């Protein structure tokens, strides 16, 4: 996420002084010793690491940052706030902390709010999202899920809400599909949102309220139908958003694994049928904490590359917009 300036102060000054000493020597004459501020900062850094007289990496901020954040993570995981929780909750905490540090998982924090692009959150949404990632409970006591067809108990951290079915999970899916469609439009891929096709199986919806059952109604549309891979045929994109917080967490959690499994499932179900119908197929999977499946990453990278041409964006800007 966003780096804390107080954290950066632990190592940035040390790295800067080490990296620029030779330059300073050339400008103001040879300096036999670095200033006292450097020595004090170095001792402060070593004190935080709980190490004495170790050889620090020279001339590079990255190794120093790695040492600092590894120590900070270790202290967090051994804190009473986490170790006093039941084991299943500790496993969910670990899954969240491992997920949000993955590349692009917290990129949304750098996005500039833009109402025209629907790139905004309400204050309530932003607080709920940060509380989820910072392991902060949202309420105390016991509550039952407010969804009419669900009577499951709500956990105070909101993890049940990530998995509960109904329209909110559909809205989450639609938000991603709409954003991907907008990016594909800017990349001139001629996207068609909710395109009618007959190769993705049947869609389902809930029947009468007294039945509480799902009924098959019509063929599922493609979330997006677009040009892809320089082929004359169009390609169906099927978006899925999953939660990595399972009812029974694995002993060893692998960030992004749930998104990969969901993506592979999409290919197994729809790839052949789409090919037989004359379409290409791309499964686009991500999890609720920002980890993408391999095909999703490949698609976003390619769209970013195309934006460099269609919008004349520099590479860094295209990548930042897409991710």
Residue, then its C-alpha position, 0 to 999 in steps of 0.5 A: x500500500x502507501x508507504x509510511x514516511x516514518x517507516x521510510x525514515x529508518x532506512x532512506x537517509x542511511x541509503x542516501x548518505x552511503x550512495x552519495x558519499x563519493x559524489x559529496x567527496x568530489x563536490x566538497x572535498x574528501x570526507x573521512x567520516x560520515x556525519x553524526x546524524x548518519x551514525x545515529x540513524x544507523x544505530x537506530x536502524x540496527x536497534x529496530x532490527x535487534x541486531x548489533x554490528x552487522x554489515x549493512x548492504x551498501x549503496x542500495x535502498x532496496x536491501x535496507x527496506x527489505x530488512x526493515x519490512x521483514x522485521x516489521x512483519x515479524x513483529x506484527x505477526x508475533x504481536x498479541x493482537x494476532x496471537x491471541x486470536x483463534x487459529x482460524x482467524x490467525x490463518x485469515x489474517x495471514x492470508x490477507x497480509x500475504x495477499x495485499x503485499x503482492x504486486x498490484x494488489x494495493x495499486x488502488x490506493x494510488x488512484x486519483x478519485x475521478x467521478x467521470x471514470x467512476x473511480x471513487x469510493x464513498x467514505x463508508x466504502x473506503x473505511x470498510x476496505x481499509x479496515x478489512x486490510x488492516x485487520x480492524x473489526x467492524x462491530x462487536x457482539x453477534x449479528x446475522x447476515x442481512x441478506x434475506x436468503x442467508x441466515x449465517x452469523x456475521x463475523x466482526x471482520x466482514x469476511x462472511x460478506x466477501x463470500x455471501x451470494x446475492x446481488x452484492x457479489x454480482x455488483x462486485x463482478x459487474x464493477x470489474x467487468x465495466x472497468x475492463x470494458x472501458x479499458x478495452x474501449x480506450x485500447x480500440x479493441x471494439x468491446x461489447x459488454x454483455x454480448x449475446x452468445x450461445x457458448x457459455x452455458x445457461x444463466x440462472x436466477x432465483x425463482x419466486x421468493x417462496x421457492x428460494x431456488x435457482x432456475x435456468x433462464x437463457x444463454x449466458x452473455x459474454x461479459x465482454x466480447x472483443x478483438x484479441x490476438x490479431x484473430x479474425x474471430x472475436x473473443x469472449x472474456x469471462x470475468x470472475x471475482x473470488x474470495x481467498x478466505x475459505x471456510x477451511x483455510x489451507x495450512x500453507x496459503x499461496x497468494x493468488x492461488x484461488x484466482x488461478x484455480x478459478x481461471x483454470x475452471x473457466x477455461x475447462x468449462x468454456x474454452x472448447x465450446x467457444x472455439x466450436x462456436x467460432x469465438x476465442x476465450x479468455x478467463x479473467x479472474x481476480x480475488x477480493x484482495x487484488x491478486x490476479x490470475x495469469x490470463x488476467x495479468x497477461x490481458x491487462x499488460x497487453x491493454x496497457x501496451x496498446x494504450x501506449x499507441x492508442x492514447x500515446x501514454x508513456x509506458x509507466x502511465x499506461x501501466x498505472x492506469x490499467x493496474 
